[in-house]
C-alpha cells in the first residue's frame, strides 16, 4: 500500500514531463518573438506627399514621395463632372464622374419596397410588393412565381381580411 509520500512522488513523476514540455514551449515562443520581423503599426502620407511607416516598436521611416498613377497634381473631379442617372427599376442609381474621356461610375440600389400593383406574370425583383388574392406580398428574392405557392420567393405582408356584410 502506498503512503502519502509515495503518492506525492508518483504525482511529481507524472507531472515532470508536462512541466518540461511547457518550459520548452515557452522558450521556443520567446525565441520566435525575438527572431520575428518588425511589424508595421501604421502608414500615412505626410503634407509633403511622402509615405511614412510607423513600426510596432515606435520607429518611423519615410519611404519617399508617393507618385500617383493616372492623376495630375491638384486636379480632382468637381460637381460639374458629377451626374446621377436613375435606372428604370426605380431603386437603382448610377453615380458617374466624367472628365473628358476619363469616367468613374458605380451603381447603388436602395433597399426599399416598391409597389408594383396587382401581380401579373413576369419577373419581380427582391423588394417588389404586389397584391394577389386580396393580400399584400413582398418579394424576398428575384422571382417569377405566383405569390401564393410554396417556395415562391414571396412573403405575405398583409393578409386579406374577412368579407364584410352588405349594408341594408
N, C-alpha and C positions, 0 to 999 in steps of 0.2 A: 504494500500500500504506500502511496506517495504522501509525504508530509508537505506542508506549506512551502518549505524551502525548495524541495524538489520540483513542485509545481511552478514556482517562480522561475526556476532555471529552464524548465520546458517552455514556458511562455517567452522568456527572453531569447532562447534559441530560435523559436518560431518567428519572432518579430525582427531579429537581427538582419536577415536578408532584405526585408522590406525597408528597413532604415537605410541600409547600404544602397539599395536601388534609388531611394528618394534622394539621398545625398549626391549620388552620381547624376541624377536628372537635374538637380539644382545647379550643379557645377556646369553641366552642359548648357543649360539655359543662360547662365551668366556669361559663358564663353561666346554664345551666339549673339547676345546683346552687345558685347564688346566688339565683335567682328562685323556686326550688321552695318551696312552703309547708312550714311546720314540721310534722314528723310526730309522732304520739303514740307514746311508748315504753311506757307503762303506764297503767293506770287501777285505782283501788281505792276502796272505801267505808271512810272512817275510823270511829273509835269513836263519833263523834257522828252518823253517818249521812250525811255529806257525800261526794259524788263528787269525787275528786281525780285530775286528769290529770297525768302526767309527760310532758314533751315530749322529743324527741330531743336538744335542746340542754341538757337538765338542768333547765329551768324547770318549776315546778309551778303548777297553778291549781285552786282549789277552785270547783266549779260549783254548790255549794249542797246542801241537804238532798234526799235521794232519797226519794220517796214511793212506797210500794207500791200496786199496783192493787187487789187483792182482799183483802189481809190486814189484820189488826188488830195493832197493836204488841203483842209479847210472846206472841201465840198461835201455837202450832205444833201439828202433829199429834203425838200420843203413841202409845205401844204399844197403848193401849185403842182407838185409831182404826185399827189396822192388822190386816189379815187376809190369809191366803194361801189361795187356792182352787185345788185341783188339777183339771186338765182330764182327761176320761176317756181321752185318748190316752196317758196315763202319762208323758209327758215335758214337758208344758207346765203352767206355774203362773201364776195371775193374782194379782198383788200389788195390794191395794186399801187406800187410805187414805180413810176416810169420817168426816166430822163433820157431823151434821145433814144438810142437803141437798147439801153440797159433797163431791164424790168425785173422787179421782185414782187411776188404775189403770194398770198396764202388764202385759204378758204376757212371760214368759221361757220359752223352750223349751230344755231341756238337751240338748246334742248327744250322746246316748247310744244305744247299740244296745239294742233291746228284743226279746226273744224272743217271737215271735207264733205259735210252734208249727209244725205241718205246713202247707205252703202250700195254700190253697184259694182259689177265685175270690173276688175282692173287691179293694178298693183298699188299698194299703200305703203308709206314709209313709217318707220318707227316714230311714234308720237302723233300720227294722224288719228283723228277722232271721227267716228261715223255713228249715225243712228241706224238701228236694224231691229225690226220687230218691236218697236216702241222703247227700246233700251239704248243707252249710250255706251259705245265700245271704244277703247283706245288700243292702238296697235303697239305691241310690246317689242316687235321686230318688223322688218320689211316682210310683207305678206300679200298674197293674192287670194287667200282663203276667205270663206264666208265667216262672219264673226261667231255664229252660234254652234260651230262644230268643234270637236275635241282637237286640242293642239293646233289651233288655227293661227296662233300668234296674237290673238286679241284678248284683252282683259275687260270684263264687264265693269263699267264705272258707275252707271246709274241704271238700276233695274226698273222695268216697266211697272207702273202702279196698277192697282185694280181699276177696272172699268167702273165709272160712276153710274148711278141710276138716272134715268131720264127725268127731267123736271116736269111736274104736272101742275 
